[in-house]
Amino acid sequence: MATYKILSLDGGGIRGLVTTGILKRLNEAVPGWFEGVDLIAGTSTGAIIALSLAHGLSLDKIRSLYYDKGSRIFDDSWLDNLLDLGQVSGANYDNKNLRQEVKKLWGDTLLKDLKKKVLVASFDLDNGDPDPLKRTWKPKFFHNFAGEDSDGDLEVYKAALYSSAAPTYFPSVDGFVDGGVVANNPSMAALAQILDIRARIKDRPGLEDIVLLSVGTGQSPYFIKGTRLDWGFAQWARPIISLMMDGSMGVADYQCRKLLGNRYHRVSPSLATAISLDDWRKRDELENVAQDTDLSATITWLKAQWM
C-alpha cells in the first residue's frame, strides 16, 4: 500500500464547482479518504480549493465562494469596459472582488500555518535577476515545505491571487499570472516536489510509495476546424489561452500515468457544452455535471490504492 498521498486539483475558474461537487461525493462514498492526504496541489481555481482544504475549510464553505460569489468575482461593469475600451486594452475583470473574498476565507494566514502541505502553480513574468543574461520569465510553484526554497512566509491569499490571475480575464498580481499557462493540471509538479531533495520531508517516499488522485474541472468540447489555419494574433488571442491550458493538462496526465501506473487516477468529466472559466450563470449546470459523473471507477480505485 502506498504511503504518500497526493490530491491534485486543476484550474478552470467557475468550473471549480465541478471539483467541489466531485470531492463531496467521494467523501460520502469513501469516508475518511481525505484525512490521509499528505499534499494538495492546485492551479488557479484548484489552488483556491487546495488552500481552503489545507486551511480546514469545509467543501460547503468553498462551494459558496463559487456559487454565491461567482457573479461578484466575475463582475464586468460598464465602467470597467469603458476604461478598457470594450476589453481591447485591459483584462475582462478587476481582481478587487476576488481579493476581498479570498481574504475573508483566510485572513492573513501564512502558507506555513496551513494544516496540510500545499503546492500552488503560478508564472513569474520577470524574475528580476540583476544579471541581464539570467533575467527571464519562468514558472513558479509556491509551497510550504521546509527547505531553502520554502514559501512558508507568504500569505495564503496572495498565493491564490498569484495562481489565478488568468491572462485576459484578470490583471497580473505582483508580476505573477495564472499557473494554468504552464501547469493547469499540477499533478506532475506535485510529484516532482515530493522527489525534490531540497524539500525537507521526513521519511521521504520513493516513487513506488506515492499514490496520486487528479481531479479536473471538466473537459470542454473545444476544437478548431480546418487543416491549415492562416491565423494571426487577432484570431489566436483568446483560443490560445484555452489551448495552452488544456494542452498542459494532457501532458501532465500522460507523464503521471507512465510514472505511477495504477497508483495514479484522474477524473475529469466531459462537458456537454463549452463553459468558459467566467460563466457563473451556468453554476447549476456545473453542479449537475458533478452529480451526474460516474465515479464508480474512482471509488473503486480509492478503496484499492488509497485506504
C-alpha positions in Angstrom: 0.0 0.0 0.0 1.3 3.4 -1.0 2.4 5.6 1.9 2.3 9.1 0.4 -0.9 10.5 -0.9 -1.3 13.5 -3.3 -4.5 15.2 -4.3 -4.1 17.4 -7.4 -6.7 19.9 -8.5 -6.9 21.5 -11.9 -7.7 25.1 -12.8 -10.9 26.2 -14.5 -12.4 29.2 -12.9 -16.1 28.8 -12.0 -15.8 25.2 -13.1 -14.4 24.7 -9.6 -18.0 23.8 -8.8 -17.3 20.5 -10.6 -14.4 19.8 -8.3 -16.2 20.6 -5.1 -19.1 18.5 -6.1 -16.9 15.5 -7.0 -14.9 15.8 -3.8 -18.1 15.9 -1.7 -19.4 12.8 -3.4 -16.1 11.0 -2.8 -16.3 12.0 0.9 -19.7 10.4 1.1 -18.7 7.2 -0.7 -15.3 6.7 0.9 -15.4 8.3 4.4 -12.0 9.3 5.7 -10.1 9.2 2.5 -9.3 12.9 2.6 -7.8 12.7 6.1 -4.9 10.7 4.6 -3.9 13.4 2.0 -0.3 14.4 2.5 -0.1 17.1 -0.2 -2.7 19.1 -2.0 -1.6 20.7 -5.3 -3.7 23.2 -7.1 -3.6 25.6 -10.0 -5.8 28.7 -10.3 -9.3 27.7 -9.1 -7.7 24.4 -8.0 -5.3 26.5 -5.9 -8.1 28.3 -4.2 -9.8 24.9 -3.3 -6.4 23.4 -2.3 -5.5 26.2 0.0 -9.0 26.2 1.5 -8.9 22.5 2.2 -5.5 22.8 3.7 -6.8 25.5 5.9 -9.5 23.2 7.2 -12.5 24.8 5.4 -15.5 22.6 4.6 -16.4 21.8 1.0 -19.8 23.6 1.6 -17.9 26.8 2.6 -15.7 26.5 -0.5 -18.7 25.8 -2.8 -20.3 29.0 -1.5 -17.4 31.1 -2.9 -18.2 29.9 -6.4 -22.0 29.5 -6.2 -22.8 32.6 -4.2 -19.9 34.9 -5.0 -19.2 34.0 -8.6 -21.3 36.8 -10.0 -19.4 39.3 -7.8 -15.9 37.9 -8.7 -16.7 38.0 -12.4 -18.5 41.4 -12.4 -17.8 43.1 -15.7 -19.2 46.6 -15.0 -19.9 49.1 -17.8 -17.3 51.4 -16.2 -14.6 48.8 -16.4 -15.5 48.1 -20.1 -15.3 51.8 -20.8 -11.9 52.1 -19.3 -10.7 49.0 -21.1 -12.1 50.2 -24.4 -14.5 47.3 -24.5 -12.0 44.7 -23.4 -9.5 45.7 -26.1 -6.8 47.2 -23.8 -7.4 45.7 -20.4 -8.4 42.5 -18.6 -12.1 41.5 -18.5 -12.3 41.8 -14.8 -10.7 43.7 -11.9 -9.5 41.3 -9.2 -10.6 43.6 -6.4 -13.7 41.5 -5.5 -11.7 38.2 -5.8 -9.1 39.6 -3.4 -11.7 40.6 -0.9 -13.4 37.2 -1.0 -10.3 35.1 -0.5 -9.1 37.4 2.3 -12.4 36.6 4.0 -11.6 32.9 3.8 -8.1 33.0 5.2 -7.3 36.5 6.5 -3.5 36.9 6.9 -2.8 33.2 7.4 0.6 32.2 6.0 1.3 29.1 4.0 3.4 27.6 6.8 0.4 27.8 9.1 -1.8 25.6 7.0 -2.8 22.1 8.3 -1.5 20.3 5.2 1.3 20.7 2.7 0.4 22.6 -0.5 1.8 23.3 -3.9 0.4 26.2 -5.9 1.3 26.8 -9.6 1.9 30.3 -10.9 4.0 32.0 -13.5 6.5 34.8 -12.8 6.6 37.3 -15.6 10.0 38.8 -14.5 12.4 37.1 -12.1 14.2 40.4 -11.6 17.7 38.9 -11.8 20.3 41.6 -11.8 22.3 39.7 -14.4 20.6 40.6 -17.7 21.6 37.2 -19.1 19.6 35.5 -16.4 16.6 37.8 -16.3 13.6 35.9 -17.7 10.0 34.8 -17.1 9.5 31.4 -15.5 7.1 29.0 -13.8 6.8 29.4 -10.1 5.5 26.8 -7.7 4.7 28.1 -4.2 4.8 25.6 -1.4 5.0 25.3 2.4 7.6 22.5 2.7 10.6 23.4 4.9 13.8 23.9 3.0 15.9 26.5 1.1 13.1 27.4 -1.4 10.2 27.3 1.0 7.4 30.0 0.6 6.0 29.4 4.1 6.1 33.1 5.0 3.8 34.0 2.1 0.2 34.9 2.8 -2.3 32.3 1.6 -4.5 34.9 -0.2 -1.5 36.1 -2.2 -0.6 32.6 -3.3 -4.2 32.2 -4.5 -4.2 35.5 -6.4 -0.8 34.7 -8.0 -2.1 31.4 -9.2 -5.5 32.6 -10.5 -4.6 35.8 -12.5 -5.7 34.3 -15.8 -4.4 36.4 -18.8 -7.1 38.5 -20.4 -9.5 37.7 -17.5 -7.7 39.3 -14.6 -4.7 41.6 -14.4 -1.4 40.2 -13.2 -0.7 40.3 -9.4 2.8 41.4 -8.2 4.2 40.3 -11.6 2.5 36.8 -11.5 -0.1 35.3 -13.8 -2.2 32.2 -13.7 -0.3 28.9 -13.3 -2.5 27.4 -15.9 -0.3 28.7 -18.7 2.2 26.0 -17.7 0.6 23.5 -15.4 -3.2 23.7 -15.4 -3.0 20.1 -14.1 -0.4 20.3 -11.4 -0.1 16.6 -10.8 3.4 16.2 -12.3 4.7 19.3 -10.5 3.4 17.8 -7.2 5.2 14.6 -8.0 8.4 16.4 -8.7 8.1 18.4 -5.5 8.0 15.3 -3.4 11.0 13.8 -5.1 13.0 17.1 -4.8 15.9 16.6 -2.4 15.8 20.2 -1.4 12.4 19.8 0.4 12.8 18.6 3.9 10.5 15.7 4.1 10.6 13.2 6.9 10.8 9.7 5.7 10.8 10.9 2.1 8.8 8.4 -0.1 10.2 6.8 -3.2 8.3 6.9 -6.5 6.8 3.5 -5.7 5.4 4.8 -2.4 3.3 7.6 -4.0 -0.4 7.4 -4.9 -2.0 10.4 -6.7 -5.6 11.4 -7.4 -6.1 14.1 -10.0 -9.4 15.9 -10.3 -10.3 18.1 -13.2 -12.9 20.8 -13.7 -14.5 19.2 -16.7 -13.3 18.9 -20.3 -15.0 21.4 -22.6 -15.7 20.3 -26.2 -13.2 22.8 -27.7 -11.9 22.1 -31.2 -10.8 24.2 -34.2 -11.9 23.1 -37.6 -9.5 23.2 -40.6 -6.2 21.6 -41.6 -4.4 24.9 -42.4 -5.2 27.9 -40.3 -3.5 31.0 -41.6 -4.4 33.0 -38.5 -2.8 36.0 -36.9 -2.8 37.4 -33.4 -6.4 38.6 -33.5 -7.7 35.1 -34.3 -5.4 33.3 -31.9 -5.6 35.7 -28.9 -8.5 34.1 -27.0 -8.4 30.4 -28.1 -4.6 30.2 -27.4 -5.3 30.5 -23.7 -7.6 27.5 -23.6 -5.3 25.6 -26.0 -2.3 26.1 -23.7 -4.2 25.2 -20.5 -5.8 22.1 -22.0 -2.5 21.0 -23.6 -0.6 21.2 -20.3 -3.2 19.1 -18.6 -2.8 16.4 -21.1 1.0 16.4 -20.8 0.8 16.0 -17.0 -1.8 13.3 -17.3 0.4 11.3 -19.7 3.5 11.7 -17.6 1.9 10.6 -14.3 0.3 7.6 -16.0 3.6 6.5 -17.3 5.4 7.0 -14.0 2.8 5.8 -11.5 0.8 3.3 -13.4 -2.3 2.2 -11.4 -1.2 4.3 -8.4 -2.4 7.3 -10.5 -6.1 8.1 -11.2 -7.7 11.0 -12.9 -11.3 12.1 -13.0 -12.4 15.0 -15.2 -15.9 14.7 -16.8 -16.7 15.7 -20.3 -18.9 18.8 -20.6 -21.8 18.7 -23.0 -21.2 22.4 -23.9 -18.2 24.6 -23.6 -18.3 26.6 -20.4 -15.7 29.4 -20.0 -14.0 29.9 -16.7 -16.0 33.1 -16.0 -19.5 31.8 -16.9 -21.0 31.9 -13.4 -24.6 31.8 -14.9 -24.0 28.1 -15.6 -23.3 27.2 -12.0 -26.4 24.9 -11.8 -25.3 23.1 -14.9 -21.8 22.6 -13.4 -23.2 21.2 -10.2 -25.3 18.8 -12.2 -22.2 17.6 -14.0 -20.6 16.8 -10.7 -23.7 14.9 -9.6 -24.1 13.0 -12.8 -20.5 12.0 -13.3 -19.9 8.2 -12.9 -17.5 7.9 -10.0 -17.6 4.2 -9.7 -14.1 3.7 -11.1 -12.7 6.5 -8.8 -14.4 5.0 -5.7 -13.0 1.5 -6.5 -9.6 3.0 -7.1 -9.6 4.9 -3.8 -10.6 1.8 -1.8 -7.9 -0.3 -3.5 -5.0 2.1 -3.7 -5.7 4.8 -1.0 -7.4 3.3 2.0 
